[in-house]
Amino acid sequence: MRVHIKPRLQQEKWSLYWKTSMSTRTFALDEFDLEVKHDETTAKEVKARVAEFIGLPPVETLHRLEEFVEPWELMCARDDATATAKTRLRR
């Protein structure tokens, strides 16, 4: 199954003093297609492949600032935020 990816990169300006986001910018990256196995590929696997394709480091290597609790990555499919590792892709 071919999945059309429209990646976005969100950049936060984080205040160490206030421990909150001061501003957010979102960048649209180049779109691309990804081949996945229907009903076998999970959202977590797709997010990892997209991150690798656009050159982002693996989530396990990133360090969180104190009070930052938002997910590192978010995937939306048909206007539904699919953030769980066990979610299977459907047609």
PDB file of N, CA, C and O in Angstrom:
ATOM      1  N   MET A   1       0.857  -1.165   0.000  1.00  0.00           N
ATOM      2  CA  MET A   1       0.000   0.000   0.000  1.00  0.00           C
ATOM      3  C   MET A   1       0.908   1.234   0.000  1.00  0.00           C
ATOM      4  O   MET A   1       1.904   1.290   0.721  1.00  0.00           O
ATOM      5  N   ARG A   2       0.547   2.202  -0.810  1.00  0.00           N
ATOM      6  CA  ARG A   2       1.316   3.441  -0.891  1.00  0.00           C
ATOM      7  C   ARG A   2       0.644   4.504  -0.020  1.00  0.00           C
ATOM      8  O   ARG A   2      -0.559   4.744  -0.126  1.00  0.00           O
ATOM      9  N   VAL A   3       1.448   5.137   0.846  1.00  0.00           N
ATOM     10  CA  VAL A   3       0.958   6.188   1.736  1.00  0.00           C
ATOM     11  C   VAL A   3       1.630   7.493   1.336  1.00  0.00           C
ATOM     12  O   VAL A   3       2.855   7.559   1.233  1.00  0.00           O
ATOM     13  N   HIS A   4       0.834   8.526   1.110  1.00  0.00           N
ATOM     14  CA  HIS A   4       1.380   9.837   0.752  1.00  0.00           C
ATOM     15  C   HIS A   4       1.664  10.610   2.038  1.00  0.00           C
ATOM     16  O   HIS A   4       0.761  10.832   2.845  1.00  0.00           O
ATOM     17  N   ILE A   5       2.908  11.017   2.225  1.00  0.00           N
ATOM     18  CA  ILE A   5       3.356  11.685   3.445  1.00  0.00           C
ATOM     19  C   ILE A   5       3.521  13.180   3.180  1.00  0.00           C
ATOM     20  O   ILE A   5       4.166  13.585   2.213  1.00  0.00           O
ATOM     21  N   LYS A   6       2.927  13.995   4.057  1.00  0.00           N
ATOM     22  CA  LYS A   6       3.075  15.454   4.007  1.00  0.00           C
ATOM     23  C   LYS A   6       3.709  15.901   5.329  1.00  0.00           C
ATOM     24  O   LYS A   6       3.007  16.358   6.231  1.00  0.00           O
ATOM     25  N   PRO A   7       5.042  15.767   5.445  1.00  0.00           N
ATOM     26  CA  PRO A   7       5.675  16.047   6.739  1.00  0.00           C
ATOM     27  C   PRO A   7       5.694  17.528   7.095  1.00  0.00           C
ATOM     28  O   PRO A   7       5.833  18.396   6.233  1.00  0.00           O
ATOM     29  N   ARG A   8       5.551  17.787   8.388  1.00  0.00           N
ATOM     30  CA  ARG A   8       5.651  19.141   8.941  1.00  0.00           C
ATOM     31  C   ARG A   8       6.640  19.086  10.098  1.00  0.00           C
ATOM     32  O   ARG A   8       6.674  18.109  10.846  1.00  0.00           O
ATOM     33  N   LEU A   9       7.434  20.125  10.242  1.00  0.00           N
ATOM     34  CA  LEU A   9       8.386  20.218  11.341  1.00  0.00           C
ATOM     35  C   LEU A   9       7.990  21.396  12.210  1.00  0.00           C
ATOM     36  O   LEU A   9       7.947  22.535  11.744  1.00  0.00           O
ATOM     37  N   GLN A  10       7.702  21.123  13.467  1.00  0.00           N
ATOM     38  CA  GLN A  10       7.299  22.176  14.401  1.00  0.00           C
ATOM     39  C   GLN A  10       8.498  22.530  15.269  1.00  0.00           C
ATOM     40  O   GLN A  10       9.121  21.656  15.872  1.00  0.00           O
ATOM     41  N   GLN A  11       8.810  23.802  15.328  1.00  0.00           N
ATOM     42  CA  GLN A  11       9.957  24.285  16.094  1.00  0.00           C
ATOM     43  C   GLN A  11       9.461  25.151  17.247  1.00  0.00           C
ATOM     44  O   GLN A  11       8.726  26.117  17.041  1.00  0.00           O
ATOM     45  N   GLU A  12       9.873  24.794  18.460  1.00  0.00           N
ATOM     46  CA  GLU A  12       9.456  25.515  19.666  1.00  0.00           C
ATOM     47  C   GLU A  12      10.604  26.376  20.182  1.00  0.00           C
ATOM     48  O   GLU A  12      11.755  25.939  20.201  1.00  0.00           O
ATOM     49  N   LYS A  13      10.292  27.581  20.594  1.00  0.00           N
ATOM     50  CA  LYS A  13      11.253  28.410  21.323  1.00  0.00           C
ATOM     51  C   LYS A  13      10.878  28.240  22.788  1.00  0.00           C
ATOM     52  O   LYS A  13       9.834  28.728  23.222  1.00  0.00           O
ATOM     53  N   TRP A  14      11.719  27.552  23.552  1.00  0.00           N
ATOM     54  CA  TRP A  14      11.398  27.145  24.910  1.00  0.00           C
ATOM     55  C   TRP A  14      12.097  28.050  25.914  1.00  0.00           C
ATOM     56  O   TRP A  14      13.292  28.313  25.782  1.00  0.00           O
ATOM     57  N   SER A  15      11.371  28.524  26.909  1.00  0.00           N
ATOM     58  CA  SER A  15      11.935  29.355  27.972  1.00  0.00           C
ATOM     59  C   SER A  15      12.351  28.472  29.142  1.00  0.00           C
ATOM     60  O   SER A  15      11.515  27.802  29.748  1.00  0.00           O
ATOM     61  N   LEU A  16      13.650  28.471  29.458  1.00  0.00           N
ATOM     62  CA  LEU A  16      14.126  27.705  30.605  1.00  0.00           C
ATOM     63  C   LEU A  16      13.673  28.345  31.914  1.00  0.00           C
ATOM     64  O   LEU A  16      13.495  27.653  32.917  1.00  0.00           O
ATOM     65  N   TYR A  17      13.487  29.659  31.905  1.00  0.00           N
ATOM     66  CA  TYR A  17      13.050  30.361  33.107  1.00  0.00           C
ATOM     67  C   TYR A  17      11.570  30.092  33.394  1.00  0.00           C
ATOM     68  O   TYR A  17      11.208  29.694  34.501  1.00  0.00           O
ATOM     69  N   TRP A  18      10.723  30.314  32.388  1.00  0.00           N
ATOM     70  CA  TRP A  18       9.282  30.136  32.574  1.00  0.00           C
ATOM     71  C   TRP A  18       8.847  28.684  32.425  1.00  0.00           C
ATOM     72  O   TRP A  18       7.738  28.321  32.819  1.00  0.00           O
ATOM     73  N   LYS A  19       9.718  27.856  31.859  1.00  0.00           N
ATOM     74  CA  LYS A  19       9.435  26.435  31.617  1.00  0.00           C
ATOM     75  C   LYS A  19       8.173  26.250  30.782  1.00  0.00           C
ATOM     76  O   LYS A  19       7.290  25.459  31.112  1.00  0.00           O
ATOM     77  N   THR A  20       8.122  27.000  29.704  1.00  0.00           N
ATOM     78  CA  THR A  20       6.986  26.914  28.787  1.00  0.00           C
ATOM     79  C   THR A  20       7.437  27.336  27.393  1.00  0.00           C
ATOM     80  O   THR A  20       8.498  27.939  27.228  1.00  0.00           O
ATOM     81  N   SER A  21       6.631  27.017  26.409  1.00  0.00           N
ATOM     82  CA  SER A  21       6.920  27.420  25.041  1.00  0.00           C
ATOM     83  C   SER A  21       6.604  28.901  24.860  1.00  0.00           C
ATOM     84  O   SER A  21       5.526  29.364  25.232  1.00  0.00           O
ATOM     85  N   MET A  22       7.547  29.634  24.289  1.00  0.00           N
ATOM     86  CA  MET A  22       7.351  31.064  24.060  1.00  0.00           C
ATOM     87  C   MET A  22       6.780  31.327  22.662  1.00  0.00           C
ATOM     88  O   MET A  22       6.024  32.278  22.461  1.00  0.00           O
ATOM     89  N   SER A  23       7.146  30.482  21.709  1.00  0.00           N
ATOM     90  CA  SER A  23       6.610  30.621  20.353  1.00  0.00           C
ATOM     91  C   SER A  23       6.766  29.293  19.620  1.00  0.00           C
ATOM     92  O   SER A  23       7.585  28.449  19.984  1.00  0.00           O
ATOM     93  N   THR A  24       5.960  29.136  18.582  1.00  0.00           N
ATOM     94  CA  THR A  24       5.973  27.916  17.780  1.00  0.00           C
ATOM     95  C   THR A  24       5.970  28.289  16.305  1.00  0.00           C
ATOM     96  O   THR A  24       5.221  29.166  15.874  1.00  0.00           O
ATOM     97  N   ARG A  25       6.823  27.608  15.535  1.00  0.00           N
ATOM     98  CA  ARG A  25       6.827  27.777  14.076  1.00  0.00           C
ATOM     99  C   ARG A  25       6.694  26.399  13.446  1.00  0.00           C
ATOM    100  O   ARG A  25       7.294  25.430  13.912  1.00  0.00           O
ATOM    101  N   THR A  26       5.902  26.319  12.381  1.00  0.00           N
ATOM    102  CA  THR A  26       5.707  25.055  11.683  1.00  0.00           C
ATOM    103  C   THR A  26       6.172  25.207  10.242  1.00  0.00           C
ATOM    104  O   THR A  26       5.791  26.150   9.549  1.00  0.00           O
ATOM    105  N   PHE A  27       7.004  24.262   9.800  1.00  0.00           N
ATOM    106  CA  PHE A  27       7.547  24.276   8.450  1.00  0.00           C
ATOM    107  C   PHE A  27       6.998  23.087   7.672  1.00  0.00           C
ATOM    108  O   PHE A  27       6.995  21.965   8.177  1.00  0.00           O
ATOM    109  N   ALA A  28       6.531  23.325   6.442  1.00  0.00           N
ATOM    110  CA  ALA A  28       6.089  22.249   5.556  1.00  0.00           C
ATOM    111  C   ALA A  28       7.317  21.726   4.818  1.00  0.00           C
ATOM    112  O   ALA A  28       8.027  22.489   4.162  1.00  0.00           O
ATOM    113  N   LEU A  29       7.565  20.418   4.927  1.00  0.00           N
ATOM    114  CA  LEU A  29       8.690  19.794   4.245  1.00  0.00           C
ATOM    115  C   LEU A  29       8.201  19.162   2.946  1.00  0.00           C
ATOM    116  O   LEU A  29       6.998  19.099   2.696  1.00  0.00           O
ATOM    117  N   ASP A  30       9.132  18.697   2.126  1.00  0.00           N
ATOM    118  CA  ASP A  30       8.779  18.088   0.844  1.00  0.00           C
ATOM    119  C   ASP A  30       7.940  16.826   1.054  1.00  0.00           C
ATOM    120  O   ASP A  30       8.250  15.994   1.906  1.00  0.00           O
ATOM    121  N   GLU A  31       6.885  16.699   0.272  1.00  0.00           N
ATOM    122  CA  GLU A  31       6.003  15.534   0.337  1.00  0.00           C
ATOM    123  C   GLU A  31       6.657  14.352  -0.372  1.00  0.00           C
ATOM    124  O   GLU A  31       7.469  14.534  -1.279  1.00  0.00           O
ATOM    125  N   PHE A  32       6.292  13.129   0.052  1.00  0.00           N
ATOM    126  CA  PHE A  32       6.815  11.927  -0.592  1.00  0.00           C
ATOM    127  C   PHE A  32       5.859  10.764  -0.345  1.00  0.00           C
ATOM    128  O   PHE A  32       4.965  10.848   0.498  1.00  0.00           O
ATOM    129  N   ASP A  33       6.059   9.677  -1.093  1.00  0.00           N
ATOM    130  CA  ASP A  33       5.252   8.465  -0.935  1.00  0.00           C
ATOM    131  C   ASP A  33       6.073   7.401  -0.219  1.00  0.00           C
ATOM    132  O   ASP A  33       7.292   7.328  -0.370  1.00  0.00           O
ATOM    133  N   LEU A  34       5.381   6.579   0.561  1.00  0.00           N
ATOM    134  CA  LEU A  34       6.025   5.530   1.338  1.00  0.00           C
ATOM    135  C   LEU A  34       5.262   4.237   1.106  1.00  0.00           C
ATOM    136  O   LEU A  34       4.035   4.217   1.198  1.00  0.00           O
ATOM    137  N   GLU A  35       5.970   3.162   0.808  1.00  0.00           N
ATOM    138  CA  GLU A  35       5.340   1.851   0.632  1.00  0.00           C
ATOM    139  C   GLU A  35       5.294   1.137   1.975  1.00  0.00           C
ATOM    140  O   GLU A  35       6.323   0.982   2.632  1.00  0.00           O
ATOM    141  N   VAL A  36       4.110   0.703   2.386  1.00  0.00           N
ATOM    142  CA  VAL A  36       3.943  -0.029   3.645  1.00  0.00           C
ATOM    143  C   VAL A  36       3.085  -1.264   3.401  1.00  0.00           C
ATOM    144  O   VAL A  36       2.331  -1.329   2.430  1.00  0.00           O
ATOM    145  N   LYS A  37       3.208  -2.241   4.294  1.00  0.00           N
ATOM    146  CA  LYS A  37       2.385  -3.450   4.201  1.00  0.00           C
ATOM    147  C   LYS A  37       1.043  -3.174   4.866  1.00  0.00           C
ATOM    148  O   LYS A  37       0.982  -2.782   6.031  1.00  0.00           O
ATOM    149  N   HIS A  38      -0.014  -3.381   4.119  1.00  0.00           N
ATOM    150  CA  HIS A  38      -1.379  -3.129   4.596  1.00  0.00           C
ATOM    151  C   HIS A  38      -1.691  -4.014   5.803  1.00  0.00           C
ATOM    152  O   HIS A  38      -1.446  -5.219   5.765  1.00  0.00           O
ATOM    153  N   ASP A  39      -2.227  -3.429   6.866  1.00  0.00           N
ATOM    154  CA  ASP A  39      -2.644  -4.109   8.100  1.00  0.00           C
ATOM    155  C   ASP A  39      -1.512  -4.804   8.858  1.00  0.00           C
ATOM    156  O   ASP A  39      -1.781  -5.545   9.803  1.00  0.00           O
ATOM    157  N   GLU A  40      -0.249  -4.584   8.468  1.00  0.00           N
ATOM    158  CA  GLU A  40       0.877  -5.159   9.205  1.00  0.00           C
ATOM    159  C   GLU A  40       1.754  -4.072   9.807  1.00  0.00           C
ATOM    160  O   GLU A  40       2.446  -4.310  10.796  1.00  0.00           O
ATOM    161  N   THR A  41       1.731  -2.888   9.222  1.00  0.00           N
ATOM    162  CA  THR A  41       2.599  -1.799   9.654  1.00  0.00           C
ATOM    163  C   THR A  41       1.896  -0.955  10.711  1.00  0.00           C
ATOM    164  O   THR A  41       0.735  -0.582  10.544  1.00  0.00           O
ATOM    165  N   THR A  42       2.606  -0.653  11.804  1.00  0.00           N
ATOM    166  CA  THR A  42       2.032   0.170  12.870  1.00  0.00           C
ATOM    167  C   THR A  42       2.384   1.636  12.660  1.00  0.00           C
ATOM    168  O   THR A  42       3.285   1.971  11.891  1.00  0.00           O
ATOM    169  N   ALA A  43       1.657   2.500  13.357  1.00  0.00           N
ATOM    170  CA  ALA A  43       1.924   3.938  13.286  1.00  0.00           C
ATOM    171  C   ALA A  43       3.337   4.245  13.760  1.00  0.00           C
ATOM    172  O   ALA A  43       4.003   5.117  13.203  1.00  0.00           O
ATOM    173  N   LYS A  44       3.798   3.537  14.781  1.00  0.00           N
ATOM    174  CA  LYS A  44       5.154   3.757  15.305  1.00  0.00           C
ATOM    175  C   LYS A  44       6.203   3.466  14.233  1.00  0.00           C
ATOM    176  O   LYS A  44       7.174   4.212  14.101  1.00  0.00           O
ATOM    177  N   GLU A  45       6.018   2.394  13.469  1.00  0.00           N
ATOM    178  CA  GLU A  45       6.959   2.044  12.402  1.00  0.00           C
ATOM    179  C   GLU A  45       6.953   3.099  11.302  1.00  0.00           C
ATOM    180  O   GLU A  45       8.010   3.462  10.788  1.00  0.00           O
ATOM    181  N   VAL A  46       5.776   3.593  10.939  1.00  0.00           N
ATOM    182  CA  VAL A  46       5.685   4.629   9.902  1.00  0.00           C
ATOM    183  C   VAL A  46       6.378   5.904  10.367  1.00  0.00           C
ATOM    184  O   VAL A  46       7.127   6.514   9.605  1.00  0.00           O
ATOM    185  N   LYS A  47       6.133   6.316  11.620  1.00  0.00           N
ATOM    186  CA  LYS A  47       6.770   7.529  12.146  1.00  0.00           C
ATOM    187  C   LYS A  47       8.287   7.398  12.149  1.00  0.00           C
ATOM    188  O   LYS A  47       8.990   8.361  11.843  1.00  0.00           O
ATOM    189  N   ALA A  48       8.799   6.220  12.490  1.00  0.00           N
ATOM    190  CA  ALA A  48      10.249   5.996  12.492  1.00  0.00           C
ATOM    191  C   ALA A  48      10.817   6.085  11.081  1.00  0.00           C
ATOM    192  O   ALA A  48      11.886   6.663  10.882  1.00  0.00           O
ATOM    193  N   ARG A  49      10.115   5.518  10.094  1.00  0.00           N
ATOM    194  CA  ARG A  49      10.590   5.579   8.707  1.00  0.00           C
ATOM    195  C   ARG A  49      10.546   6.998   8.163  1.00  0.00           C
ATOM    196  O   ARG A  49      11.448   7.407   7.433  1.00  0.00           O
ATOM    197  N   VAL A  50       9.505   7.758   8.511  1.00  0.00           N
ATOM    198  CA  VAL A  50       9.406   9.157   8.069  1.00  0.00           C
ATOM    199  C   VAL A  50      10.532   9.975   8.687  1.00  0.00           C
ATOM    200  O   VAL A  50      11.171  10.765   7.993  1.00  0.00           O
ATOM    201  N   ALA A  51      10.786   9.798   9.982  1.00  0.00           N
ATOM    202  CA  ALA A  51      11.863  10.532  10.654  1.00  0.00           C
ATOM    203  C   ALA A  51      13.211  10.222  10.015  1.00  0.00           C
ATOM    204  O   ALA A  51      14.032  11.118   9.820  1.00  0.00           O
ATOM    205  N   GLU A  52      13.436   8.953   9.691  1.00  0.00           N
ATOM    206  CA  GLU A  52      14.685   8.560   9.036  1.00  0.00           C
ATOM    207  C   GLU A  52      14.789   9.196   7.652  1.00  0.00           C
ATOM    208  O   GLU A  52      15.854   9.678   7.267  1.00  0.00           O
ATOM    209  N   PHE A  53      13.695   9.197   6.912  1.00  0.00           N
ATOM    210  CA  PHE A  53      13.688   9.745   5.553  1.00  0.00           C
ATOM    211  C   PHE A  53      14.016  11.237   5.544  1.00  0.00           C
ATOM    212  O   PHE A  53      14.754  11.698   4.674  1.00  0.00           O
ATOM    213  N   ILE A  54      13.476  12.000   6.505  1.00  0.00           N
ATOM    214  CA  ILE A  54      13.712  13.448   6.502  1.00  0.00           C
ATOM    215  C   ILE A  54      14.934  13.843   7.335  1.00  0.00           C
ATOM    216  O   ILE A  54      15.264  15.025   7.437  1.00  0.00           O
ATOM    217  N   GLY A  55      15.611  12.841   7.934  1.00  0.00           N
ATOM    218  CA  GLY A  55      16.876  13.107   8.605  1.00  0.00           C
ATOM    219  C   GLY A  55      16.794  13.509  10.065  1.00  0.00           C
ATOM    220  O   GLY A  55      17.695  14.179  10.571  1.00  0.00           O
ATOM    221  N   LEU A  56      15.729  13.113  10.754  1.00  0.00           N
ATOM    222  CA  LEU A  56      15.610  13.419  12.182  1.00  0.00           C
ATOM    223  C   LEU A  56      16.219  12.292  13.012  1.00  0.00           C
ATOM    224  O   LEU A  56      16.181  11.136  12.592  1.00  0.00           O
ATOM    225  N   PRO A  57      16.779  12.606  14.177  1.00  0.00           N
ATOM    226  CA  PRO A  57      17.337  11.549  15.029  1.00  0.00           C
ATOM    227  C   PRO A  57      16.222  10.700  15.640  1.00  0.00           C
ATOM    228  O   PRO A  57      15.090  11.167  15.760  1.00  0.00           O
ATOM    229  N   PRO A  58      16.526   9.461  16.026  1.00  0.00           N
ATOM    230  CA  PRO A  58      15.516   8.610  16.668  1.00  0.00           C
ATOM    231  C   PRO A  58      15.012   9.235  17.969  1.00  0.00           C
ATOM    232  O   PRO A  58      15.764   9.912  18.670  1.00  0.00           O
ATOM    233  N   VAL A  59      13.748   9.006  18.285  1.00  0.00           N
ATOM    234  CA  VAL A  59      13.126   9.585  19.475  1.00  0.00           C
ATOM    235  C   VAL A  59      13.880   9.176  20.744  1.00  0.00           C
ATOM    236  O   VAL A  59      13.984   9.967  21.682  1.00  0.00           O
ATOM    237  N   GLU A  60      14.404   7.954  20.778  1.00  0.00           N
ATOM    238  CA  GLU A  60      15.091   7.455  21.974  1.00  0.00           C
ATOM    239  C   GLU A  60      16.338   8.273  22.313  1.00  0.00           C
ATOM    240  O   GLU A  60      16.781   8.258  23.461  1.00  0.00           O
ATOM    241  N   THR A  61      16.912   8.982  21.343  1.00  0.00           N
ATOM    242  CA  THR A  61      18.146   9.744  21.580  1.00  0.00           C
ATOM    243  C   THR A  61      17.886  11.193  21.984  1.00  0.00           C
ATOM    244  O   THR A  61      18.828  11.915  22.308  1.00  0.00           O
ATOM    245  N   LEU A  62      16.643  11.626  21.972  1.00  0.00           N
ATOM    246  CA  LEU A  62      16.324  13.016  22.299  1.00  0.00           C
ATOM    247  C   LEU A  62      16.214  13.210  23.808  1.00  0.00           C
ATOM    248  O   LEU A  62      15.837  12.290  24.533  1.00  0.00           O
ATOM    249  N   HIS A  63      16.544  14.413  24.275  1.00  0.00           N
ATOM    250  CA  HIS A  63      16.482  14.736  25.702  1.00  0.00           C
ATOM    251  C   HIS A  63      15.363  15.738  25.945  1.00  0.00           C
ATOM    252  O   HIS A  63      15.238  16.726  25.221  1.00  0.00           O
ATOM    253  N   ARG A  64      14.556  15.483  26.959  1.00  0.00           N
ATOM    254  CA  ARG A  64      13.444  16.375  27.297  1.00  0.00           C
ATOM    255  C   ARG A  64      13.881  17.426  28.300  1.00  0.00           C
ATOM    256  O   ARG A  64      14.636  17.147  29.231  1.00  0.00           O
ATOM    257  N   LEU A  65      13.392  18.642  28.092  1.00  0.00           N
ATOM    258  CA  LEU A  65      13.561  19.685  29.094  1.00  0.00           C
ATOM    259  C   LEU A  65      12.519  19.477  30.188  1.00  0.00           C
ATOM    260  O   LEU A  65      11.467  18.883  29.951  1.00  0.00           O
ATOM    261  N   GLU A  66      12.818  19.967  31.374  1.00  0.00           N
ATOM    262  CA  GLU A  66      11.882  19.864  32.489  1.00  0.00           C
ATOM    263  C   GLU A  66      10.553  20.521  32.105  1.00  0.00           C
ATOM    264  O   GLU A  66      10.543  21.592  31.498  1.00  0.00           O
ATOM    265  N   GLU A  67       9.457  19.896  32.452  1.00  0.00           N
ATOM    266  CA  GLU A  67       8.094  20.376  32.187  1.00  0.00           C
ATOM    267  C   GLU A  67       7.623  20.159  30.745  1.00  0.00           C
ATOM    268  O   GLU A  67       6.451  20.404  30.458  1.00  0.00           O
ATOM    269  N   PHE A  68       8.476  19.715  29.837  1.00  0.00           N
ATOM    270  CA  PHE A  68       8.050  19.464  28.456  1.00  0.00           C
ATOM    271  C   PHE A  68       7.461  18.064  28.394  1.00  0.00           C
ATOM    272  O   PHE A  68       8.186  17.077  28.517  1.00  0.00           O
ATOM    273  N   VAL A  69       6.148  17.975  28.204  1.00  0.00           N
ATOM    274  CA  VAL A  69       5.463  16.685  28.242  1.00  0.00           C
ATOM    275  C   VAL A  69       4.783  16.322  26.918  1.00  0.00           C
ATOM    276  O   VAL A  69       4.233  15.228  26.793  1.00  0.00           O
ATOM    277  N   GLU A  70       4.813  17.206  25.947  1.00  0.00           N
ATOM    278  CA  GLU A  70       4.180  16.931  24.657  1.00  0.00           C
ATOM    279  C   GLU A  70       4.908  15.790  23.947  1.00  0.00           C
ATOM    280  O   GLU A  70       6.104  15.600  24.169  1.00  0.00           O
ATOM    281  N   PRO A  71       4.209  15.021  23.093  1.00  0.00           N
ATOM    282  CA  PRO A  71       4.893  13.955  22.356  1.00  0.00           C
ATOM    283  C   PRO A  71       5.896  14.543  21.359  1.00  0.00           C
ATOM    284  O   PRO A  71       5.684  15.623  20.808  1.00  0.00           O
ATOM    285  N   TRP A  72       6.980  13.818  21.141  1.00  0.00           N
ATOM    286  CA  TRP A  72       7.991  14.284  20.188  1.00  0.00           C
ATOM    287  C   TRP A  72       7.432  14.295  18.773  1.00  0.00           C
ATOM    288  O   TRP A  72       7.751  15.180  17.979  1.00  0.00           O
ATOM    289  N   GLU A  73       6.614  13.331  18.469  1.00  0.00           N
ATOM    290  CA  GLU A  73       6.094  13.214  17.114  1.00  0.00           C
ATOM    291  C   GLU A  73       4.611  12.893  17.163  1.00  0.00           C
ATOM    292  O   GLU A  73       4.123  12.277  18.111  1.00  0.00           O
ATOM    293  N   LEU A  74       3.907  13.316  16.134  1.00  0.00           N
ATOM    294  CA  LEU A  74       2.471  13.094  16.044  1.00  0.00           C
ATOM    295  C   LEU A  74       2.145  12.761  14.597  1.00  0.00           C
ATOM    296  O   LEU A  74       2.643  13.409  13.677  1.00  0.00           O
ATOM    297  N   MET A  75       1.317  11.757  14.402  1.00  0.00           N
ATOM    298  CA  MET A  75       0.928  11.362  13.053  1.00  0.00           C
ATOM    299  C   MET A  75      -0.578  11.491  12.933  1.00  0.00           C
ATOM    300  O   MET A  75      -1.312  10.971  13.773  1.00  0.00           O
ATOM    301  N   CYS A  76      -1.049  12.178  11.900  1.00  0.00           N
ATOM    302  CA  CYS A  76      -2.483  12.318  11.635  1.00  0.00           C
ATOM    303  C   CYS A  76      -2.814  11.581  10.350  1.00  0.00           C
ATOM    304  O   CYS A  76      -2.146  11.757   9.330  1.00  0.00           O
ATOM    305  N   ALA A  77      -3.843  10.762  10.406  1.00  0.00           N
ATOM    306  CA  ALA A  77      -4.316  10.049   9.231  1.00  0.00           C
ATOM    307  C   ALA A  77      -5.812  10.283   9.128  1.00  0.00           C
ATOM    308  O   ALA A  77      -6.569   9.928  10.031  1.00  0.00           O
ATOM    309  N   ARG A  78      -6.231  10.880   8.025  1.00  0.00           N
ATOM    310  CA  ARG A  78      -7.646  11.213   7.815  1.00  0.00           C
ATOM    311  C   ARG A  78      -8.186  12.042   8.977  1.00  0.00           C
ATOM    312  O   ARG A  78      -9.255  11.750   9.515  1.00  0.00           O
ATOM    313  N   ASP A  79      -7.442  13.076   9.359  1.00  0.00           N
ATOM    314  CA  ASP A  79      -7.812  14.016  10.425  1.00  0.00           C
ATOM    315  C   ASP A  79      -7.926  13.369  11.800  1.00  0.00           C
ATOM    316  O   ASP A  79      -8.600  13.903  12.681  1.00  0.00           O
ATOM    317  N   ASP A  80      -7.278  12.232  11.991  1.00  0.00           N
ATOM    318  CA  ASP A  80      -7.297  11.548  13.282  1.00  0.00           C
ATOM    319  C   ASP A  80      -5.859  11.441  13.780  1.00  0.00           C
ATOM    320  O   ASP A  80      -5.007  10.874  13.095  1.00  0.00           O
ATOM    321  N   ALA A  81      -5.587  11.974  14.951  1.00  0.00           N
ATOM    322  CA  ALA A  81      -4.236  11.905  15.512  1.00  0.00           C
ATOM    323  C   ALA A  81      -3.946  10.474  15.939  1.00  0.00           C
ATOM    324  O   ALA A  81      -4.536   9.970  16.894  1.00  0.00           O
ATOM    325  N   THR A  82      -3.040   9.830  15.231  1.00  0.00           N
ATOM    326  CA  THR A  82      -2.696   8.437  15.480  1.00  0.00           C
ATOM    327  C   THR A  82      -1.339   8.397  16.163  1.00  0.00           C
ATOM    328  O   THR A  82      -0.306   8.384  15.492  1.00  0.00           O
ATOM    329  N   ALA A  83      -1.332   8.377  17.479  1.00  0.00           N
ATOM    330  CA  ALA A  83      -0.075   8.451  18.210  1.00  0.00           C
ATOM    331  C   ALA A  83       0.314   7.141  18.880  1.00  0.00           C
ATOM    332  O   ALA A  83       1.409   7.047  19.434  1.00  0.00           O
ATOM    333  N   THR A  84      -0.543   6.130  18.846  1.00  0.00           N
ATOM    334  CA  THR A  84      -0.226   4.897  19.557  1.00  0.00           C
ATOM    335  C   THR A  84       0.676   3.998  18.731  1.00  0.00           C
ATOM    336  O   THR A  84       0.635   4.003  17.500  1.00  0.00           O
ATOM    337  N   ALA A  85       1.485   3.231  19.434  1.00  0.00           N
ATOM    338  CA  ALA A  85       2.426   2.336  18.767  1.00  0.00           C
ATOM    339  C   ALA A  85       1.726   1.130  18.155  1.00  0.00           C
ATOM    340  O   ALA A  85       2.244   0.533  17.211  1.00  0.00           O
ATOM    341  N   LYS A  86       0.559   0.760  18.673  1.00  0.00           N
ATOM    342  CA  LYS A  86      -0.115  -0.457  18.231  1.00  0.00           C
ATOM    343  C   LYS A  86      -1.114  -0.223  17.108  1.00  0.00           C
ATOM    344  O   LYS A  86      -1.644  -1.189  16.557  1.00  0.00           O
ATOM    345  N   THR A  87      -1.385   1.013  16.755  1.00  0.00           N
ATOM    346  CA  THR A  87      -2.377   1.312  15.727  1.00  0.00           C
ATOM    347  C   THR A  87      -1.899   0.799  14.373  1.00  0.00           C
ATOM    348  O   THR A  87      -0.797   1.126  13.933  1.00  0.00           O
ATOM    349  N   ARG A  88      -2.719   0.006  13.725  1.00  0.00           N
ATOM    350  CA  ARG A  88      -2.398  -0.522  12.392  1.00  0.00           C
ATOM    351  C   ARG A  88      -2.970   0.417  11.337  1.00  0.00           C
ATOM    352  O   ARG A  88      -4.000   1.059  11.544  1.00  0.00           O
ATOM    353  N   LEU A  89      -2.279   0.482  10.205  1.00  0.00           N
ATOM    354  CA  LEU A  89      -2.764   1.321   9.107  1.00  0.00           C
ATOM    355  C   LEU A  89      -3.888   0.606   8.381  1.00  0.00           C
ATOM    356  O   LEU A  89      -3.845  -0.609   8.188  1.00  0.00           O
ATOM    357  N   ARG A  90      -4.889   1.368   7.983  1.00  0.00           N
ATOM    358  CA  ARG A  90      -6.021   0.816   7.231  1.00  0.00           C
ATOM    359  C   ARG A  90      -6.186   1.602   5.954  1.00  0.00           C
ATOM    360  O   ARG A  90      -5.719   2.735   5.837  1.00  0.00           O
ATOM    361  N   ARG A  91      -6.851   0.992   5.006  1.00  0.00           N
ATOM    362  CA  ARG A  91      -7.123   1.683   3.737  1.00  0.00           C
ATOM    363  C   ARG A  91      -8.230   2.668   3.904  1.00  0.00           C
ATOM    364  O   ARG A  91      -8.602   3.347   2.947  1.00  0.00           O
TER     365      ARG A  91
END
